[in-house]
């Protein structure tokens, strides 16, 4: 090919490729435009028929970082009419250890059949309803997070526990609170509950999350924290 034609041809190819890419992104964004909600009686059906891999764009209040979260991971799934009506904040849920999303909306997991909520292969569901930005120059984000230092000052116990945890509440207390200072993990389990709540800090990502898991999975807290981080990093818009 003559050299005087190579450059124009290359530019034409790149223009065509770029135009096609832009159009595909625009078309994807137009798949679920924001509009008035349909009949509330058919909302469940419309949610069930949403594209599970559709990327939902979200930003967090107080931060510049954006995320593209596959629809199926959303803890509370909006209808097609509402999925693109707002862009602030998000929640999510996933199975351990696969990090896969739930097939049905995790917000209603308490109504799932036992074999689905507690599958025989030992998988367990992690719910993360709160994701927050850690503000610059502050030790911890605001409500609803508690700082590990604050909790440790409140309770004076220091009882070594399994899985690299330290229990900081008295043995006869109705709430068992565990910490790992190095990993910046705070775990709280009610005596009469089957679940535990966690607060994980990811300082390098400027993110903190709160969520819950089954109490009998307490020993797996580190894997849960790592899995949570993996998903957050996977969804970040670079």
Backbone bond lengths (Angstrom), bond angles and torsions (degrees), N, CA, C in turn:
res aa  C-N    CA-C-N  psi(-1)  N-CA   C-N-CA  omega(-1)  CA-C   N-CA-C  phi
1 X - - - 1.461 - - 1.517 110.16 -
2 X 1.336 118.93 135.70 1.461 120.86 178.12 1.522 110.59 -61.03
3 X 1.341 114.74 141.63 1.453 119.34 -177.52 1.524 112.06 -61.82
4 X 1.355 116.70 -30.75 1.459 118.55 -176.54 1.530 112.42 -73.29
5 X 1.356 116.11 -10.77 1.464 119.74 176.78 1.524 112.87 -102.21
6 X 1.336 116.98 -17.39 1.466 120.63 -174.65 1.517 111.81 -64.38
7 X 1.336 117.10 -47.30 1.464 120.33 -176.93 1.520 112.15 -63.99
8 X 1.378 118.74 -48.36 1.464 118.08 178.27 1.522 113.24 -60.27
9 X 1.352 116.92 -38.44 1.457 120.14 179.39 1.518 111.11 -64.38
10 X 1.341 116.07 -41.43 1.470 120.43 178.71 1.528 110.37 -61.36
11 X 1.357 116.03 -43.93 1.453 120.60 179.87 1.522 110.62 -62.26
12 X 1.338 116.50 -39.41 1.454 120.43 -179.99 1.523 111.23 -64.82
13 X 1.335 115.73 -42.94 1.471 120.21 179.02 1.517 110.79 -62.63
14 X 1.341 117.24 -45.93 1.454 121.20 -179.06 1.519 111.28 -64.49
15 X 1.339 117.04 -38.19 1.456 120.32 178.04 1.526 110.76 -63.23
16 X 1.350 114.67 -44.56 1.464 119.03 -179.76 1.521 111.16 -64.05
17 X 1.351 116.05 -41.70 1.470 120.05 179.08 1.517 110.82 -63.92
18 X 1.330 115.51 -45.35 1.458 119.60 -179.54 1.510 111.83 -63.81
19 X 1.340 117.22 -40.29 1.459 120.82 178.79 1.518 110.66 -64.09
20 X 1.341 116.69 -41.97 1.470 120.59 179.39 1.515 110.97 -64.18
21 X 1.347 116.86 -41.35 1.468 120.75 179.82 1.515 110.03 -63.99
22 X 1.353 116.03 -44.18 1.463 119.87 -179.43 1.514 110.80 -62.15
23 X 1.339 115.94 -43.45 1.457 120.09 -179.34 1.517 111.78 -63.69
24 X 1.368 116.85 -39.85 1.462 119.69 -179.70 1.513 111.09 -65.10
25 X 1.356 117.41 -39.34 1.460 120.60 177.55 1.519 110.42 -66.12
26 X 1.355 115.77 -43.91 1.452 119.81 179.93 1.523 111.39 -62.23
27 X 1.354 116.36 -41.81 1.454 120.04 179.07 1.519 111.19 -64.16
28 X 1.354 116.11 -39.37 1.470 119.46 178.45 1.517 110.65 -62.62
29 X 1.354 116.46 -39.77 1.454 120.53 -179.87 1.513 111.35 -68.25
30 X 1.332 116.80 -27.51 1.461 121.24 -178.93 1.520 112.55 -85.85
31 X 1.324 117.98 -4.25 1.460 119.96 -179.22 1.520 112.07 -61.70
32 X 1.333 117.10 -36.17 1.454 122.27 -177.13 1.528 109.83 -131.64
33 X 1.326 118.29 70.61 1.469 120.30 -179.80 1.524 111.08 -68.32
34 X 1.334 115.59 150.46 1.462 120.92 177.44 1.528 109.21 -69.72
35 X 1.323 115.72 128.02 1.459 120.28 179.21 1.527 108.82 -158.31
36 X 1.316 118.18 168.13 1.468 120.32 -179.81 1.523 112.21 -55.53
37 X 1.314 115.44 142.78 1.459 120.93 -178.49 1.521 111.34 -62.41
38 X 1.332 115.13 147.37 1.454 120.76 175.85 1.519 110.92 -82.08
39 X 1.301 115.75 -164.47 1.461 122.75 -179.83 1.522 109.41 -58.92
40 X 1.340 116.77 124.21 1.464 121.04 -177.73 1.520 111.02 -61.12
41 X 1.326 117.47 -26.98 1.464 120.56 -178.06 1.519 112.72 -69.45
42 X 1.329 117.13 -20.96 1.467 120.39 -179.94 1.526 112.15 -106.73
43 X 1.350 117.41 9.03 1.468 120.65 -177.71 1.520 111.42 -59.71
44 X 1.334 117.16 -43.23 1.469 120.52 -178.74 1.523 110.06 -59.94
45 X 1.327 116.49 -43.22 1.462 120.36 -179.39 1.527 110.87 -63.45
46 X 1.336 116.75 -41.70 1.458 120.14 -178.55 1.523 111.20 -67.19
47 X 1.328 116.74 -36.83 1.463 120.63 177.51 1.522 110.61 -66.33
48 X 1.336 116.46 -42.60 1.457 120.87 -179.92 1.523 112.10 -62.53
49 X 1.321 117.11 -25.52 1.454 120.76 -176.67 1.524 113.38 -101.28
50 X 1.323 117.16 9.82 1.456 120.49 172.84 1.529 110.06 -68.64
51 X 1.319 116.40 151.48 1.463 121.78 175.69 1.530 108.42 -67.91
52 X 1.335 119.96 114.35 1.469 121.29 -174.71 1.520 114.06 -65.19
53 X 1.325 117.98 -22.54 1.470 120.23 -179.04 1.527 112.09 -99.44
54 X 1.323 117.67 4.27 1.463 120.75 177.79 1.527 109.35 -59.16
55 X 1.326 117.46 129.14 1.461 121.74 -176.51 1.524 110.61 -83.77
56 X 1.315 115.23 117.84 1.458 122.27 -179.09 1.529 108.50 -95.48
57 X 1.305 117.07 120.74 1.470 122.48 -176.26 1.523 109.51 -85.31
58 X 1.340 115.64 129.15 1.461 121.01 179.15 1.521 110.37 -143.51
59 X 1.347 114.61 148.81 1.463 122.58 169.27 1.520 108.37 -121.59
60 X 1.338 116.22 158.54 1.451 121.18 177.69 1.522 109.79 -103.31
61 X 1.311 115.76 140.34 1.457 120.54 179.11 1.528 110.37 -59.71
62 X 1.320 116.23 130.97 1.454 121.00 178.51 1.511 114.60 85.13
63 X 1.321 118.16 4.81 1.461 121.09 -179.47 1.506 111.64 -135.08
64 X 1.317 116.22 158.66 1.451 121.94 179.44 1.519 112.57 -95.23
65 X 1.345 116.43 -13.45 1.453 120.13 -175.81 1.523 111.28 -71.99
66 X 1.332 115.80 132.80 1.456 121.42 177.31 1.524 109.85 -108.89
67 X 1.325 115.66 158.77 1.463 121.80 -177.37 1.524 109.36 -135.13
68 X 1.318 115.79 145.80 1.461 123.57 169.32 1.525 107.22 -115.40
69 X 1.323 116.27 105.16 1.465 121.08 -174.71 1.527 109.77 -105.32
70 X 1.323 119.21 124.00 1.466 119.68 174.54 1.529 110.47 -56.13
71 X 1.319 115.76 133.93 1.465 122.23 -173.10 1.529 112.91 -49.77
72 X 1.326 117.41 -40.29 1.467 120.80 -174.56 1.522 112.72 -64.50
73 X 1.327 118.31 -19.00 1.463 120.77 -179.68 1.529 112.65 -82.09
74 X 1.323 118.72 -15.16 1.459 120.17 -176.20 1.520 110.19 -63.64
75 X 1.317 116.19 129.98 1.464 121.79 -179.73 1.527 110.36 -64.85
76 X 1.319 115.72 -43.76 1.461 121.72 175.19 1.525 106.97 -117.09
77 X 1.312 117.68 111.78 1.458 121.96 -171.32 1.526 111.60 -92.54
78 X 1.332 116.72 121.40 1.468 119.60 176.87 1.519 110.96 -75.52
79 X 1.313 115.80 164.21 1.464 121.30 175.54 1.526 109.61 -73.65
80 X 1.341 117.79 166.04 1.465 119.66 176.70 1.528 112.64 -56.91
81 X 1.340 116.92 -32.29 1.459 120.04 -179.67 1.520 112.47 -70.14
82 X 1.335 117.12 -27.46 1.455 119.90 -173.36 1.515 115.86 -107.68
83 X 1.340 118.05 -6.67 1.463 120.00 -171.70 1.528 112.35 -63.67
84 X 1.326 117.40 -28.78 1.468 120.53 -179.48 1.530 112.82 -112.21
85 X 1.329 116.51 20.95 1.467 119.88 -179.41 1.524 112.28 -84.84
86 X 1.300 118.76 -14.19 1.458 122.36 176.86 1.517 108.43 -148.40
87 X 1.336 115.36 161.12 1.465 119.13 -175.47 1.521 113.02 -130.29
88 X 1.331 118.22 3.03 1.461 120.78 -174.55 1.523 111.16 -98.58
89 X 1.329 115.79 127.33 1.447 121.82 173.05 1.523 113.99 76.37
90 X 1.328 114.91 157.51 1.458 119.80 175.60 1.524 109.43 -161.45
91 X 1.311 114.93 161.42 1.463 122.95 173.46 1.521 106.83 -131.40
92 X 1.326 116.78 162.80 1.464 118.12 -179.23 1.518 110.92 -156.34
93 X 1.325 114.60 167.74 1.462 121.89 178.22 1.523 108.01 -147.40
94 X 1.343 115.10 152.79 1.462 118.98 -179.04 1.524 109.83 -158.68
95 X 1.323 114.59 160.83 1.452 121.64 177.48 1.529 109.86 -89.79
96 X 1.305 115.96 140.11 1.462 122.10 167.69 1.520 107.26 -104.06
97 X 1.333 117.31 142.48 1.474 127.70 5.43 1.529 114.58 -95.77
98 X 1.344 118.51 4.11 1.460 120.26 -172.77 1.525 113.59 -77.97
99 X 1.335 118.29 -19.90 1.468 124.81 -173.98 1.525 111.93 65.98
100 X 1.318 117.65 17.99 1.462 121.88 179.16 1.524 110.06 -80.38
101 X 1.343 117.80 153.48 1.462 119.73 176.46 1.527 110.71 -76.62
102 X 1.314 116.24 164.56 1.454 120.53 176.03 1.525 109.43 -78.28
103 X 1.318 117.07 149.89 1.460 120.47 179.09 1.527 110.47 -74.34
104 X 1.314 116.19 -35.09 1.458 120.89 176.47 1.528 108.91 -108.30
105 X 1.329 115.62 161.59 1.456 120.68 -177.17 1.530 110.77 -59.60
106 X 1.330 116.51 122.69 1.463 121.31 -175.42 1.518 112.58 -67.43
107 X 1.321 117.59 -22.91 1.467 121.11 179.31 1.525 111.03 -58.39
108 X 1.331 116.04 -29.97 1.461 121.12 -179.28 1.527 111.97 -106.01
109 X 1.307 117.29 24.07 1.467 120.55 -176.39 1.520 112.82 -61.51
110 X 1.340 117.27 -26.47 1.465 119.08 179.58 1.521 111.58 -62.87
111 X 1.322 117.70 -18.63 1.453 121.41 178.23 1.515 113.85 -98.20
112 X 1.327 116.77 2.05 1.460 119.76 177.98 1.528 110.56 -69.78
113 X 1.334 118.36 155.09 1.470 121.02 171.35 1.534 109.63 -61.48
114 X 1.333 118.46 148.02 1.473 121.09 -178.68 1.521 113.98 -53.62
115 X 1.331 117.21 -38.97 1.458 119.62 -177.29 1.531 111.82 -68.61
116 X 1.347 116.95 -19.89 1.457 119.99 178.25 1.528 111.07 -90.59
117 X 1.319 116.06 -40.57 1.455 119.85 179.63 1.523 111.12 -71.62
118 X 1.322 116.85 -37.15 1.467 122.62 178.18 1.524 108.85 -125.16
119 X 1.322 118.03 76.75 1.467 121.39 -175.04 1.520 112.06 -63.95
120 X 1.328 116.40 152.50 1.473 120.54 -175.73 1.519 114.15 -65.68
121 X 1.339 118.24 -16.33 1.466 118.92 -179.04 1.534 112.38 -82.60
122 X 1.335 116.57 2.26 1.460 119.67 177.10 1.511 115.14 88.52
123 X 1.331 118.09 0.43 1.462 120.64 176.53 1.523 109.94 -62.68
124 X 1.323 116.71 151.91 1.460 119.68 179.10 1.520 109.67 -143.64
125 X 1.322 114.46 148.62 1.453 121.79 -172.26 1.525 111.10 -89.98
126 X 1.334 115.74 135.86 1.457 122.74 176.14 1.525 107.72 -112.32
127 X 1.321 116.35 128.99 1.460 121.67 178.70 1.530 108.91 -110.14
128 X 1.324 117.15 132.32 1.465 121.77 179.34 1.534 107.90 -129.06
129 X 1.333 117.66 84.03 1.466 119.87 -177.73 1.515 114.84 -78.73
130 X 1.343 118.18 -14.37 1.461 120.34 -176.75 1.528 111.07 -128.47
131 X 1.323 115.88 122.94 1.460 122.99 172.05 1.526 106.33 -125.85
132 X 1.330 117.56 126.15 1.462 120.85 -175.52 1.524 110.55 -132.94
133 X 1.319 114.93 153.08 1.461 121.96 173.18 1.526 108.80 -84.70
134 X 1.335 116.78 135.92 1.464 121.08 172.24 1.527 106.79 -84.29
135 X 1.326 118.46 113.51 1.472 120.58 -176.63 1.523 111.67 -63.32
136 X 1.315 116.06 146.84 1.462 121.30 176.37 1.519 110.23 -61.57
137 X 1.336 115.43 136.60 1.448 120.57 175.67 1.511 114.98 79.24
138 X 1.331 117.69 3.70 1.457 120.93 178.59 1.520 109.33 -120.09
139 X 1.328 115.26 148.43 1.459 119.59 -175.90 1.519 111.98 -73.91
140 X 1.316 116.27 -38.39 1.457 119.85 -178.10 1.516 109.28 -140.21
141 X 1.334 117.36 156.09 1.460 119.47 174.13 1.525 110.31 -73.44
142 X 1.293 116.01 173.13 1.452 119.97 -178.92 1.515 112.77 -79.72
143 X 1.317 116.40 -161.22 1.452 122.92 -179.02 1.526 109.60 -49.73
144 X 1.333 120.54 139.25 1.460 126.46 10.07 1.524 114.26 -102.08
145 X 1.324 118.63 26.10 1.456 120.47 -174.63 1.524 112.26 -92.60
146 X 1.319 115.22 143.23 1.462 122.72 172.40 1.521 108.47 -108.63
147 X 1.325 116.67 140.29 1.458 118.85 178.06 1.526 110.20 -77.74
148 X 1.306 115.57 149.30 1.460 120.80 178.58 1.522 109.85 -62.85
149 X 1.337 116.68 -40.30 1.463 120.90 -179.61 1.526 110.88 -62.15
150 X 1.327 117.05 -40.59 1.466 121.18 179.12 1.523 110.81 -63.07
151 X 1.327 116.37 -44.43 1.462 120.16 179.90 1.525 111.04 -64.86
152 X 1.312 117.44 -39.22 1.455 120.04 -178.85 1.535 111.21 -70.32
153 X 1.319 117.43 -31.00 1.463 120.21 175.29 1.523 111.29 -71.57
154 X 1.323 116.12 -29.88 1.465 120.37 -179.19 1.529 111.18 -71.97
155 X 1.328 116.43 -39.89 1.460 121.01 -178.88 1.523 109.29 -113.69
156 X 1.301 116.71 130.66 1.465 121.26 -172.72 1.526 113.43 -94.74
157 X 1.364 116.86 -5.97 1.457 119.02 -178.76 1.530 110.42 -70.31
158 X 1.329 115.58 147.90 1.464 121.56 173.82 1.526 106.79 -139.15
159 X 1.323 115.92 87.74 1.459 121.67 -173.82 1.526 108.75 -111.85
160 X 1.336 118.68 110.87 1.467 120.03 178.56 1.524 110.62 -56.78
161 X 1.326 115.56 136.46 1.455 121.28 -177.55 1.525 108.42 -130.48
162 X 1.314 115.85 167.79 1.463 120.46 -179.43 1.526 111.10 -66.13
163 X 1.310 115.15 166.52 1.470 123.27 174.50 1.519 112.78 59.35
164 X 1.330 116.90 38.07 1.469 123.13 175.18 1.518 112.84 62.76
165 X 1.320 117.18 29.99 1.457 121.91 178.16 1.517 111.12 -109.45
166 X 1.327 115.10 156.04 1.452 122.37 173.40 1.524 108.34 -123.07
167 X 1.322 115.73 126.85 1.466 119.45 177.51 1.520 108.37 -85.08
168 X 1.335 116.85 130.97 1.466 119.75 -176.46 1.519 112.59 -113.18
169 X 1.336 118.33 0.33 1.458 121.41 175.85 1.528 109.64 -103.75
170 X 1.346 118.66 155.78 1.460 121.24 177.98 1.528 111.37 -60.42
171 X 1.313 115.89 153.73 1.458 120.86 -176.71 1.520 112.64 -62.10
172 X 1.337 118.47 -30.33 1.464 121.21 -177.99 1.529 112.03 -97.35
173 X 1.325 117.49 13.24 1.459 120.70 -177.50 1.524 109.85 -79.74
174 X 1.345 117.33 149.15 1.459 121.53 -176.60 1.530 113.23 -72.80
175 X 1.331 115.96 -17.59 1.451 121.12 178.66 1.526 108.91 -120.38
176 X 1.330 117.18 122.29 1.461 120.26 176.94 1.535 108.42 -94.93
177 X 1.330 115.34 121.66 1.459 120.50 -178.78 1.516 109.34 -117.36
178 X 1.331 115.70 128.49 1.459 122.38 -177.52 1.527 109.31 -123.09
179 X 1.323 115.88 148.43 1.460 120.06 178.79 1.525 110.51 -136.92
180 X 1.310 114.46 154.55 1.449 121.94 162.97 1.524 104.80 -132.21
181 X 1.325 115.85 106.32 1.455 121.44 -172.06 1.520 111.09 -65.53
182 X 1.334 117.14 -43.45 1.460 120.30 -177.32 1.530 111.93 -62.58
183 X 1.325 115.85 -40.01 1.473 120.66 -179.27 1.528 112.15 -87.49
184 X 1.332 116.77 -3.04 1.462 122.45 -177.87 1.526 111.16 50.59
185 X 1.332 113.69 58.80 1.455 121.88 179.62 1.521 109.26 -123.03
186 X 1.323 116.89 132.53 1.455 123.98 177.54 1.518 107.55 -124.40
187 X 1.349 117.30 124.15 1.456 122.83 -175.79 1.517 109.18 -126.09
188 X 1.335 116.84 131.13 1.464 121.42 -177.57 1.522 109.67 -130.10
189 X 1.348 115.64 126.86 1.460 121.55 -177.31 1.524 109.72 -127.77
190 X 1.319 117.21 123.49 1.455 121.48 176.67 1.527 110.07 -76.92
191 X 1.323 116.42 141.73 1.465 120.67 -177.43 1.522 112.14 -60.17
192 X 1.333 117.48 -38.80 1.461 121.32 -175.36 1.522 112.71 -97.98
193 X 1.313 117.06 13.50 1.461 120.80 -179.25 1.523 110.40 -112.33
194 X 1.321 116.28 156.27 1.459 121.59 177.44 1.520 111.93 -93.98
195 X 1.330 117.04 1.29 1.449 120.04 -177.40 1.513 113.42 -124.36
196 X 1.313 115.62 166.74 1.465 123.68 175.28 1.528 108.34 -128.11
197 X 1.313 115.81 149.61 1.449 121.02 174.22 1.521 109.39 -107.94
198 X 1.316 116.12 147.31 1.466 119.79 -179.23 1.516 110.72 -128.48
199 X 1.312 115.17 152.66 1.455 123.53 167.58 1.514 106.61 -127.06
200 X 1.326 116.30 121.12 1.461 122.32 178.58 1.525 108.99 -117.67
201 X 1.324 115.82 134.98 1.458 121.56 175.49 1.526 109.81 -106.99
202 X 1.333 115.24 134.37 1.459 122.21 174.40 1.529 107.00 -122.02
203 X 1.323 115.36 84.54 1.468 120.10 -171.62 1.521 112.59 -60.94
204 X 1.327 117.26 -40.10 1.461 119.01 -177.16 1.521 112.13 -67.96
205 X 1.339 116.43 -25.31 1.458 120.61 176.81 1.523 111.70 -91.76
206 X 1.346 116.63 -7.44 1.466 122.83 -175.48 1.528 111.55 59.52
207 X 1.337 115.26 37.16 1.455 121.27 -178.34 1.522 110.53 -129.60
208 X 1.319 115.06 148.43 1.454 121.78 171.50 1.519 107.50 -136.81
209 X 1.326 116.83 145.86 1.459 120.92 -177.22 1.519 110.28 -133.09
210 X 1.324 114.74 152.36 1.458 121.52 171.09 1.517 108.22 -126.18
211 X 1.325 115.25 141.99 1.450 119.78 -179.92 1.507 111.41 -163.18
212 X 1.316 115.88 -165.13 1.459 120.32 -177.19 1.519 110.92 -147.50
213 X 1.332 114.63 157.90 1.458 122.27 176.40 1.521 108.16 -153.35
214 X 1.328 117.60 170.59 1.461 122.15 -179.01 1.524 110.34 -69.23
215 X 1.326 116.07 140.80 1.463 120.86 -175.87 1.523 112.71 -60.03
216 X 1.329 117.56 -33.32 1.468 119.06 -178.99 1.532 112.46 -72.72
217 X 1.337 117.26 -1.44 1.464 121.76 176.34 1.529 111.63 -104.06
218 X 1.313 117.26 14.77 1.457 121.14 -177.68 1.526 111.99 -55.71
219 X 1.314 116.87 -38.98 1.463 120.46 -178.53 1.527 112.50 -65.79
220 X 1.324 117.29 -14.84 1.462 121.32 -178.24 1.532 112.37 -98.75
221 X 1.324 116.97 16.91 1.465 120.65 -174.54 1.529 112.72 -56.71
222 X 1.346 117.32 -37.59 1.467 120.28 -176.97 1.543 110.07 -66.96
223 X 1.325 117.54 -42.26 1.462 120.31 177.79 1.527 110.38 -64.64
224 X 1.323 117.02 -36.60 1.464 120.92 177.55 1.525 110.34 -64.94
225 X 1.322 116.65 -42.44 1.463 120.46 177.97 1.530 110.50 -62.79
226 X 1.328 116.79 -44.61 1.464 120.70 179.34 1.530 111.14 -63.49
227 X 1.336 117.05 -40.36 1.453 120.54 178.72 1.525 111.95 -65.01
228 X 1.316 116.08 -39.64 1.465 120.85 177.60 1.522 110.32 -61.68
229 X 1.320 116.05 -44.21 1.462 120.09 178.71 1.533 111.19 -63.07
230 X 1.329 116.60 -43.42 1.460 120.67 -179.32 1.529 111.35 -55.80
231 X 1.336 116.70 -44.43 1.453 120.27 -179.12 1.527 111.19 -68.74
232 X 1.306 117.79 -43.21 1.467 119.89 179.28 1.529 111.20 -59.41
233 X 1.324 116.01 -44.25 1.470 119.12 178.81 1.523 111.82 -67.33
234 X 1.321 116.63 -34.59 1.469 120.84 -179.90 1.530 110.61 -65.72
235 X 1.328 117.88 -33.55 1.459 121.36 -175.15 1.523 113.85 -90.82
236 X 1.317 118.04 -11.25 1.459 119.92 -178.56 1.520 111.21 -62.07
237 X 1.319 115.83 137.24 1.461 121.11 175.44 1.526 107.55 -82.54
238 X 1.322 115.94 116.25 1.465 120.83 -175.41 1.518 111.36 -84.92
